[in-house]
Amino acid sequence: MKKNKEFRLNNYFNHLILLLMLALLSACGGGGGGSDGEDNSDEGDGSDTLSIGDMSGTWRVKGTESSATSDCDGTNINVIATVVQSGNNLTVTGDDGSSLFGTISGNTISLSGTYPEDGGTTVVNSLTATITDDCNQFSGSDSWSWTNGVFSCSGTSTFNSMRLTGNGCGDTIPSAPQNIQIVSGDSQASISWNSVSGATSYNIYWNTIGGVTTSDNQIVGATSPYVHTSLTNGTAYYYIVTAVNAAGESTQSSEVAAPSQPPSGPPSAPQNIQTSSGNNQVTVSWNNVSGATSYNIYWNTTGNVTVLDEQIENVTPPYLHSNISNNTTYYYVVTAVNAIKESNPSLEVFETPLTSNIVAPTEVHIIPGDGRVRVAWNDVLDVDGYIIYWSTSDNPLELSSFKREGASTVFVRGGFNNGVEYTFSVSAFNALGESARSNSVIVIPDLFSSSGVSVVSAGHWGTTCAVRMDGSLWCWGDNSNGMFGNGTEHSTSIPVQIDSDYDWKSVSVGFNHTCALKSDDSLWCWGFNYYGQIAAYGVSRSNIPVQVGADRDWGTVYVGSNSTCALKIDGTL
């Protein structure tokens, strides 16, 4: 029977932590052996013992099983070990939560502790290791054995480790580089500095506005002199330099600036010229040109624009050309400018500003009521809202209007005189302006003209509701859970008007609750709320309409037995 891989993984991890500490301290010398000033060299072979100082830090340990007996199911390992040194004492913690403790005497380390591994114990039998001169890496091999009283195995492994944090062999952070020098050239700058003792590499940081910090653009691993290429002539560049070694990065050097080089010639012509129109205005945009410090626009209303035409100087994209005439075509070219001269003109573009790019509403229908009217029309694309106009036939010049924001195409209003002839029309508007008005429609409000029903819905439990042509809402039948929405729970076979509003558009009745849409596309529900079907927080029922949220873009509502679904005007559910 083979030993499970999980047994070997944990087993191998723990003995590698032991291996880490033994290798580092036996190879480099540690703690008390070097703390009293004595020479810790190995007198037998004349080699020097490395002076590594504090072993504290984190290490990544990687190992590979070289050989193992048949009861072992081998695996590779890649773990993090944290070492804390205090005098001659060491604590080693693995990233699986295990801890080891040891003491250092001279070049040797003694460790004790137990490591439960699925009922067994891992023992490190022997190990050898070699550490590099900078005390930041080591490698070696060991032999080990494991048993849990039923299974047992043994084998050999090879391993290596790299220090992740800590100062290696007593490294200190280097000082900041000195004597930073800059020499500018065509589209480049050469940066040089004095070497820093103990530094293994250098970083350069830069920007084009000054006040450079290590959060700015970075060039890693630079050597002196470093040539920074692909720069823009005519632009100043600012630099600082830092020195780096295993202990960290130095403070930054003094800031220096590369003298600005004049451009070698005129910039290229601007590309990708785009225009868009508005009410008495045109917006012109283009791609920025390398080395350009400003741009000029030239224009006319006849085409074939040259630099002798009307000029708009020192602009940046996008540029708004305002206070111009609607329904007139304007032609444009753009040039880029630097310290040398002006570029060739761009390709010519043209645009015609318009009062509005939307059409007038169509299919205007009016349903009269008792002192009321209900106006509806077809939807128009790309609008912000509609304006409803009306006047009386006796005084057609005295025009009244109502401006409605939003996409609703229904308008319900009272306050009209019965028997008086009114003329209605509708226009659409957006940011560009207002469309033409629709065809006019004549209507006469009347006491008896509102008897028609536009929408009716019968519920599952004997409740019926209807929306009349004048926008009023009526219900009758069962009202035991407040399905009428009239503030009572009294059932009746006689239709009862729900509130005094005349702006209801549609209604849907379910098992014991009701929902309806108003002409402003708001959604309202009432009745039983045990399952949250009317979306009223904290109540089990409501016998008056409760608005669902604050949105006014609902299109259709569907009421089931104990649930409600609705579509918005854009088709989302």
Beta strands, then each sheet from edge to edge (+ up, - down):
strand 1: 57-68
strand 2: 77-86
strand 3: 89-94
strand 4: 99-105
strand 5: 108-112
strand 6: 116-117
strand 7: 120-131
strand 8: 137-147
strand 9: 152-163
strand 10: 181-185
strand 11: 188-192
strand 12: 201-207
strand 13: 217-222
strand 14: 226-228
strand 15: 237-245
strand 16: 248-249
strand 17: 256-258
strand 18: 274-278
strand 19: 281-285
strand 20: 294-300
strand 21: 310-315
strand 22: 319-322
strand 23: 330-337
strand 24: 349-351
strand 25: 365-368
strand 26: 372-376
strand 27: 385-392
strand 28: 395-405
strand 29: 410-414
strand 30: 422-430
strand 31: 433-434
strand 32: 441-443
strand 33: 453-458
strand 34: 463-468
strand 35: 473-477
strand 36: 492-497
strand 37: 504-509
strand 38: 513-518
strand 39: 523-528
strand 40: 541-547
strand 41: 554-559
strand 42: 564-568
sheet 1: 5+ 4- 3+ 2- 1+ 9- 8+ 7- 6+
sheet 2: 10+ 11- 14+
sheet 3: 13+ 12- 15+ 16-
sheet 4: 13+ 12- 15+ 17-
sheet 5: 18+ 19- 22+
sheet 6: 21+ 20- 23+ 24-
sheet 7: 25+ 26- 29+
sheet 8: 28+ 27- 30+ 31-
sheet 9: 28+ 27- 30+ 32-
sheet 10: 33+ 34- 35+ 36-
sheet 11: 37+ 38- 39+ 40-
sheet 12: 41+ 42-
end
